[in-house]
Structures are given as C-alpha cells and as structure tokens.
Amino acid sequence: MPSLNGQKWMWHLWGVEVPQNKELTVVGFHKETEAVHQIFKDGWTKGLGSPNNGADAHIPSNVKIQEPGDWAMLLYTDEKLFDILVFEINE
C-alpha cells in the first residue's frame, strides 16, 4: 500500500508499444488541497524499461507522497494520458 514514508515502487504497464523509446510521467493530484505534486523522488519523468512479469514495459522508482488524503496519480506516456490511479493515503 502507498504510504507517506518513501517507498520503492515497480511500475508495470500493459499496452505500451516499443517501450524502450517512451517515457513515463507521474503527476500526483491531492484532492483536498487541489495541489499538483511530483511523485518520483528524482524528477517528474523516467524512461520506460523492457517487458517484465508479463507487462509490456516496467520501471523501478523511488516515490514520496507529500501528505495524507485522497490522491489521483495521472500516468502519462510520451505526454499522453495513459491511466489514472486513485488512492486514499493515511499514514
């Protein structure tokens, strides 16, 4: 489960063609404050890696969630919305 402590996440994406030439950007949106936050500890965007565990692409990352509450994480591949993840993060 996502937490306020820094964590290492492995992202797996399905439906990505030629992942070695694409990037993943993750934008965090905090519902209560309506603020946008960086989720990766070391920037907004990372290059995608090769297939892994049945997924078309993967990438390891270190993440940091700024504060508790309801979060939407918008995932973009090559600047196009790929998916939205929603979490309630309390600790």
C-alpha positions as a Markdown table, in Angstrom:
| # | Residue | x | y | z |
|---|---|---|---|---|
| 1 | Met | 0.0 | 0.0 | 0.0 |
| 2 | Pro | 1.2 | 3.5 | -0.7 |
| 3 | Ser | 2.3 | 5.4 | 2.4 |
| 4 | Leu | 3.8 | 8.7 | 3.5 |
| 5 | Asn | 7.1 | 7.1 | 4.0 |
| 6 | Gly | 9.4 | 7.0 | 1.0 |
| 7 | Gln | 8.9 | 3.7 | -0.9 |
| 8 | Lys | 10.3 | 1.9 | -3.9 |
| 9 | Trp | 7.6 | 1.1 | -6.5 |
| 10 | Met | 7.9 | -1.1 | -9.6 |
| 11 | Trp | 5.6 | 0.2 | -12.3 |
| 12 | His | 4.2 | -2.3 | -14.8 |
| 13 | Leu | 2.4 | -1.1 | -17.9 |
| 14 | Trp | 0.4 | -3.1 | -20.4 |
| 15 | Gly | -0.5 | -1.8 | -23.9 |
| 16 | Val | 2.8 | 0.2 | -24.5 |
| 17 | Glu | 4.3 | -0.4 | -27.9 |
| 18 | Val | 8.1 | -0.1 | -28.2 |
| 19 | Pro | 8.6 | 0.9 | -24.5 |
| 20 | Gln | 12.4 | 1.5 | -24.9 |
| 21 | Asn | 11.6 | 4.7 | -26.8 |
| 22 | Lys | 9.0 | 6.0 | -24.3 |
| 23 | Glu | 8.9 | 7.8 | -21.0 |
| 24 | Leu | 6.6 | 7.6 | -18.0 |
| 25 | Thr | 5.5 | 10.8 | -16.2 |
| 26 | Val | 3.6 | 10.6 | -12.9 |
| 27 | Val | 1.6 | 13.6 | -11.7 |
| 28 | Gly | 0.1 | 13.5 | -8.2 |
| 29 | Phe | -3.1 | 15.4 | -7.5 |
| 30 | His | -4.1 | 15.9 | -3.9 |
| 31 | Lys | -7.9 | 16.2 | -3.7 |
| 32 | Glu | -8.3 | 18.3 | -0.5 |
| 33 | Thr | -5.7 | 21.0 | -1.4 |
| 34 | Glu | -6.2 | 20.7 | -5.2 |
| 35 | Ala | -2.4 | 20.8 | -5.5 |
| 36 | Val | -0.2 | 19.0 | -8.0 |
| 37 | His | 2.9 | 17.2 | -6.7 |
| 38 | Gln | 5.9 | 15.4 | -8.1 |
| 39 | Ile | 5.6 | 11.7 | -7.1 |
| 40 | Phe | 9.0 | 10.4 | -8.3 |
| 41 | Lys | 11.7 | 11.5 | -5.8 |
| 42 | Asp | 14.1 | 12.4 | -8.6 |
| 43 | Gly | 12.0 | 14.2 | -11.2 |
| 44 | Trp | 8.7 | 14.0 | -13.0 |
| 45 | Thr | 9.6 | 11.6 | -15.8 |
| 46 | Lys | 11.6 | 8.4 | -16.3 |
| 47 | Gly | 12.4 | 6.3 | -19.4 |
| 48 | Leu | 10.5 | 3.1 | -19.6 |
| 49 | Gly | 12.3 | -0.3 | -19.5 |
| 50 | Ser | 11.7 | -3.5 | -21.3 |
| 51 | Pro | 8.9 | -6.1 | -20.7 |
| 52 | Asn | 8.8 | -7.7 | -17.3 |
| 53 | Asn | 6.4 | -10.1 | -15.4 |
| 54 | Gly | 4.1 | -10.2 | -18.4 |
| 55 | Ala | 3.8 | -6.4 | -18.7 |
| 56 | Asp | 4.9 | -4.6 | -21.9 |
| 57 | Ala | 7.1 | -2.2 | -20.0 |
| 58 | His | 8.3 | -1.6 | -16.5 |
| 59 | Ile | 10.4 | 0.8 | -14.4 |
| 60 | Pro | 11.5 | 0.9 | -10.8 |
| 61 | Ser | 11.3 | 4.2 | -9.0 |
| 62 | Asn | 11.5 | 5.8 | -5.5 |
| 63 | Val | 8.3 | 7.7 | -4.6 |
| 64 | Lys | 7.4 | 10.1 | -1.9 |
| 65 | Ile | 3.8 | 11.1 | -1.1 |
| 66 | Gln | 3.7 | 14.6 | 0.4 |
| 67 | Glu | 0.6 | 14.4 | 2.8 |
| 68 | Pro | -2.3 | 12.2 | 3.8 |
| 69 | Gly | -5.6 | 12.3 | 1.9 |
| 70 | Asp | -7.2 | 11.3 | -1.4 |
| 71 | Trp | -4.8 | 11.2 | -4.3 |
| 72 | Ala | -5.1 | 10.8 | -8.0 |
| 73 | Met | -2.0 | 9.8 | -9.8 |
| 74 | Leu | -2.1 | 10.6 | -13.5 |
| 75 | Leu | 0.2 | 8.5 | -15.6 |
| 76 | Tyr | 1.4 | 9.8 | -19.0 |
| 77 | Thr | 3.4 | 8.0 | -21.6 |
| 78 | Asp | 5.0 | 10.4 | -24.1 |
| 79 | Glu | 2.8 | 13.3 | -22.9 |
| 80 | Lys | -0.5 | 11.4 | -23.5 |
| 81 | Leu | -2.7 | 10.3 | -20.6 |
| 82 | Phe | -2.2 | 6.6 | -20.1 |
| 83 | Asp | -4.1 | 5.8 | -16.9 |
| 84 | Ile | -5.3 | 7.3 | -13.5 |
| 85 | Leu | -4.7 | 5.6 | -10.2 |
| 86 | Val | -6.7 | 6.7 | -7.1 |
| 87 | Phe | -5.5 | 6.1 | -3.5 |
| 88 | Glu | -6.6 | 7.1 | 0.0 |
| 89 | Ile | -3.3 | 7.5 | 1.9 |
| 90 | Asn | -3.5 | 8.0 | 5.6 |
| 91 | Glu | -0.1 | 7.1 | 7.0 |
